[in-house]
């Protein structure tokens, strides 16, 4: 298998996993129904910012490792 096939397979699996509801979805729905729509939006925003930071830190770490050890 070449690298593009592996990358496409991993991207497809991750896309399907991202579409499925998980504990974050349950948290937002539960709190939005109890405390209102604004609370649900704030929780969703907080979760999104957390995922964004985690992704940025992961990408930065991987690029640092590749830069330090190109082989």
C-alpha positions, -999 to +999 in steps of 0.1 A: +000+000+000+013+034-008+011+063+016-018+081+000-040+050+003-032+047+040-038+084+045-071+082+027-082+052+048-073+069+080-090+101+070-122+082+061-122+063+095-117+096+114-145+113+094-169+085+103-158+086+140-163+124+141-199+121+127-210+097+154-224+112+186-203+108+217-201+119+253-196+156+242-229+155+224-247+140+254-232+166+277-244+195+254-279+180+249-283+173+286-273+207+298-291+225+270-324+208+279-319+215+317-305+251+316-314+265+282-300+270+247-274+296+257-258+272+282-257+245+255-240+269+231-214+279+257-206+243+265-203+235+227-180+265+223-158+254+252-156+219+238-147+232+204-119+254+217-105+225+237-105+203+207-089+231+186-061+236+212-055+198+215-052+196+177-029+225+174-006+212+201-006+177+185+002+191+151+029+213+165+045+184+184+045+161+154+060+188+131+087+195+157+096+158+159+097+156+121+119+187+119+143+173+145+144+138+130+137+140+093+145+104+086 
